[in-house]
């Protein structure tokens, strides 16, 4: 999580995929409230071509599940 936080801080939380990575890190740590918060932010910032994936990830976190592809 510390690397995701550093990436967000260094970009001033202005890079959507850094914010999405932070959300995923919180979900992996079991902090789904923060995961949802940051996933919502990433979804709002994401380009249209990435909205569907961000929305899917957000739904995982709202269901209190991490977003794992395996």
C-alpha positions as CSV (number, residue, x, y, z in Angstrom):
1,X,0.0,0.0,0.0
2,X,2.9,2.4,0.7
3,X,3.9,2.4,-2.9
4,X,0.4,3.2,-4.1
5,X,0.2,6.0,-1.6
6,X,3.5,7.4,-2.7
7,X,2.4,7.3,-6.4
8,X,-0.8,9.1,-5.5
9,X,1.0,11.7,-3.4
10,X,3.7,12.4,-6.0
11,X,1.0,13.0,-8.6
12,X,-1.2,15.0,-6.3
13,X,-3.9,12.3,-6.6
14,X,-4.3,13.4,-10.2
15,X,-3.6,10.1,-12.1
16,X,-6.6,7.9,-12.2
17,X,-4.8,4.6,-12.4
18,X,-2.7,5.5,-9.4
19,X,-5.8,6.2,-7.5
20,X,-7.3,2.9,-8.7
21,X,-4.2,1.0,-7.5
22,X,-4.6,2.6,-4.1
23,X,-8.2,1.4,-4.0
24,X,-7.0,-2.1,-4.9
25,X,-4.4,-2.0,-2.2
26,X,-7.0,-1.0,0.4
27,X,-9.2,-3.8,-0.7
28,X,-6.4,-6.3,-0.4
29,X,-5.8,-5.1,3.1
30,X,-9.5,-5.6,3.9
31,X,-10.3,-1.9,4.2
32,X,-13.3,-1.9,1.9
33,X,-14.6,1.5,3.0
34,X,-11.4,3.2,1.8
35,X,-11.3,0.9,-1.3
36,X,-14.8,2.1,-2.3
37,X,-13.9,5.7,-1.7
38,X,-10.8,5.6,-3.9
39,X,-12.4,3.4,-6.5
40,X,-15.2,5.9,-6.9
41,X,-12.6,8.6,-7.4
42,X,-10.7,6.6,-9.9
43,X,-13.9,5.9,-11.8
44,X,-14.8,9.6,-12.0
45,X,-11.3,10.4,-13.2
46,X,-10.9,7.6,-15.7
47,X,-11.2,8.1,-19.5
48,X,-14.4,6.8,-21.0
49,X,-12.5,3.8,-22.5
50,X,-11.6,2.7,-18.9
51,X,-14.9,3.4,-17.1
52,X,-16.3,-0.1,-17.5
53,X,-13.3,-1.7,-15.9
54,X,-13.3,0.8,-13.1
55,X,-17.0,0.2,-12.5
56,X,-16.5,-3.5,-12.3
57,X,-13.7,-3.0,-9.7
58,X,-15.9,-0.7,-7.7
59,X,-18.7,-3.3,-7.6
60,X,-16.2,-5.8,-6.3
61,X,-15.2,-3.5,-3.5
62,X,-18.8,-2.6,-2.7
63,X,-19.4,-6.4,-2.3
64,X,-16.4,-6.4,0.1
65,X,-14.3,-8.5,-2.3
66,X,-10.9,-7.7,-3.6
67,X,-10.5,-7.5,-7.4
68,X,-8.5,-10.6,-8.3
69,X,-8.1,-11.9,-11.9
70,X,-7.0,-15.4,-10.9
